[in-house]
């Protein structure tokens, strides 16, 4: 049975606990304004009484206290986010790439740790968290729950899954959209490889359903810098038999241009849909990267 | 093409190294399982063809680099045509310009001394066994008489060669050495012309002479290589004394003679205070300063009175510039005590000085100071004798005999006269009313320049007149009238004259010459050489009966100059051009005795006086060096001869660089400017042209291109 320590080192957990407060504020940022739960009573917890001052809503007066003490008191409640977040994890073949600078950590391993971290954080602040893994289609779907025991289910799934197959974000997202009945926060952890247009279209679809979306794009340093020098045969991880034998130095320039164009189109598309696209590189600690993102996000509020 | 280090050509195999490296790299690739294939695939698809081409280009360049390196180290030599000369001996002819324009130079070193030193080095550096001949173009002679293999002797003799000679005629010099070259035996031949490319030396405008000379040289059985070596600099400043004119043809003791020097500044800088000195017999007599503008001409007038008879030398010198050959000009002047002129009057008046007599005017014109009782010396001492009283004694005493309106002479007198002229005397004959054409064309015909025809015109007061044709006069007696400032013959008006019958032109040197003509074309003055002397005949009378001659200002100079011209022919010429042989006439008592001839370079030649007729003769033909030649015979009375060069050489204008290049190009000549260039050229001819520098340049270019292309291919140009 998977335990959180299988995914997160004690130092990372410590770091995450430091992040709790930060995360709390960030999540409030996501949720404030669309807290319209139909189950009102469940989401309200009494905090304290306070003397009525002019301007307070009459309907918030505690009439029973007034009847008892003939004084006007207002009941104040602890507001609850009631956030439902779903981590959508890419398990396609390309996520299995482990570059030279990442110390043997593949993009998938990095992504699972990130997912575990996020799940841990969510559960520990009593928010609902779910997990969907996919490659060419949805491989597993765990709906969001906020119970602590739910974390174990998610961690088990993370441990179980192995990457393989092609990435087909567009179709998968359309399929997933049907499974997400309620609005919430979607955290997509993927390298986003594939056709940009259909991916952006799917994201737009989610946005249309009023989901809040975060895309954590996982990169390996090799993919960003293409540092190969000698003759290399590049075997495709997603499609069998696709091979390119070439002198990488001759192509680096055009690869870098192609990469820049790809990233640029993603960034623009996400910005257009008001989606945060956060690049992570496997050679930098995910906790640091996450903290940096959250700090940045806070600053933007 | 051949190689000096053939063994290194094995290194050409190194060209395979880049190919092997390429194949090795291609076979030893590493495999990467790659995720971002979608980013790579499009790049590979769009750039595959280009990459292939680029890889081939790079591979070709990389293969070429070691090949070129191996070629460079093998030291390739290129040579056109037949085999190389190597160290084989050659036949070398050097044409060295030693005209006086080569005295120009810079920093105290003349172009000639540079050229001579280069020639000495060149000759000294010839391969052992080579034969060589050095020809001095100004001097028109070889340093040694014929080609020699004794290069040391040639060099030693060459060291003594000097400049300052007359014009270097390159076409003539080439003609000269063509024969010499043909006699030489070595199979490899070269002709080297060291010159300052003075425009006068290279008649490129009339290219024919030069072209023909070069063609003949090139058409020798063994064709020589011809190299033009430009030793000239850009010296442009030169002031020359161009010519000297004397107011008198014959100078007498105590007579004032005017000497006019024509100066010319060829330079671009004016000479505001040019000092001009007149020296007589080496002693400075007079100095003046003259302003001479840039490219301007000017005249300076000196006068001098000679106080003793004999041979004198007048020198007009300017301040020295580098080209010393034309800084001064010399003239040898024979000064006479007196010149006896016998006037034979055919129509005498009451007294000898009666103006109505036939010779009255002439007597005054020939001795004006004596006639005017002025205390100045007349050169000409006149003696008047009636034609009837003329004896052979009268004739023997005179230098010039003037027959004025003489009807006939006795046979004895005529014979004496013929002998007198034959020995070098001058005879001046004027016609007149008593003149008998029958006697003239009969007994006198031997002496008469032309047969006498009919009398024309009337001597009356109102008779129509005929003028003298204004023309350019070639005769020394009349050439002063070419300058209008000296008067003119065209104000003479003739009322009556005899027609001379037209001369028969036979082409012989004793053909009569018409010195001046009348307006209708009839001869006015005719001259004929007779023996060593000359006869001049005038168509009209000496007095004023038939013309206005005695009333015109030109009468005096005409009569005087005709007399002095006739008298001056007694001596062989003492002012010569370079190349003309010197002839000294010395008194008879010196015959068989030694005479010392001093040459312009102060060297002396001992000679013996030969007897010829009534005088002794010394001849010296080698007059290439301009300057003063002084002969002192045993009687101790020196005779001076002056050899002057053609002043065309003074013009420092040179062919332009493009003209020189065109000249070399059109005749297939090689052109060098320095010893280094010549050595390089010679090396190429002997051993071929080394190509390693080009291979090195190619190698560096390829390395650079490889680097650039690699950067470019890796960085830019790719399609995404």
Boltz contact constraints between the chains, C-beta under 6 A:
constraints:
  - contact:
      token1: [A, 94]
      token2: [B, 35]
      max_distance: 6.0
  - contact:
      token1: [A, 97]
      token2: [B, 35]
      max_distance: 6.0
  - contact:
      token1: [A, 193]
      token2: [B, 38]
      max_distance: 6.0
  - contact:
      token1: [A, 223]
      token2: [B, 36]
      max_distance: 6.0
  - contact:
      token1: [A, 231]
      token2: [B, 25]
      max_distance: 6.0
  - contact:
      token1: [A, 231]
      token2: [B, 26]
      max_distance: 6.0
  - contact:
      token1: [A, 231]
      token2: [B, 29]
      max_distance: 6.0
  - contact:
      token1: [A, 232]
      token2: [B, 29]
      max_distance: 6.0
  - contact:
      token1: [A, 232]
      token2: [B, 30]
      max_distance: 6.0
  - contact:
      token1: [A, 232]
      token2: [B, 32]
      max_distance: 6.0
  - contact:
      token1: [A, 233]
      token2: [B, 29]
      max_distance: 6.0
  - contact:
      token1: [A, 233]
      token2: [B, 31]
      max_distance: 6.0
  - contact:
      token1: [A, 234]
      token2: [B, 32]
      max_distance: 6.0
  - contact:
      token1: [A, 234]
      token2: [B, 34]
      max_distance: 6.0
  - contact:
      token1: [A, 234]
      token2: [B, 40]
      max_distance: 6.0
  - contact:
      token1: [A, 235]
      token2: [B, 33]
      max_distance: 6.0
  - contact:
      token1: [A, 236]
      token2: [B, 37]
      max_distance: 6.0
  - contact:
      token1: [A, 237]
      token2: [B, 33]
      max_distance: 6.0
  - contact:
      token1: [A, 237]
      token2: [B, 35]
      max_distance: 6.0
  - contact:
      token1: [A, 244]
      token2: [B, 44]
      max_distance: 6.0
  - contact:
      token1: [A, 249]
      token2: [B, 714]
      max_distance: 6.0
  - contact:
      token1: [A, 250]
      token2: [B, 51]
      max_distance: 6.0
  - contact:
      token1: [A, 250]
      token2: [B, 713]
      max_distance: 6.0
  - contact:
      token1: [A, 250]
      token2: [B, 714]
      max_distance: 6.0
  - contact:
      token1: [A, 251]
      token2: [B, 43]
      max_distance: 6.0
  - contact:
      token1: [A, 253]
      token2: [B, 715]
      max_distance: 6.0
  - contact:
      token1: [A, 253]
      token2: [B, 718]
      max_distance: 6.0
  - contact:
      token1: [A, 254]
      token2: [B, 43]
      max_distance: 6.0
  - contact:
      token1: [A, 254]
      token2: [B, 47]
      max_distance: 6.0
  - contact:
      token1: [A, 254]
      token2: [B, 718]
      max_distance: 6.0
  - contact:
      token1: [A, 254]
      token2: [B, 720]
      max_distance: 6.0
  - contact:
      token1: [A, 255]
      token2: [B, 43]
      max_distance: 6.0
  - contact:
      token1: [A, 257]
      token2: [B, 720]
      max_distance: 6.0
  - contact:
      token1: [A, 258]
      token2: [B, 39]
      max_distance: 6.0
  - contact:
      token1: [A, 258]
      token2: [B, 43]
      max_distance: 6.0
  - contact:
      token1: [A, 258]
      token2: [B, 720]
      max_distance: 6.0
  - contact:
      token1: [A, 259]
      token2: [B, 39]
      max_distance: 6.0
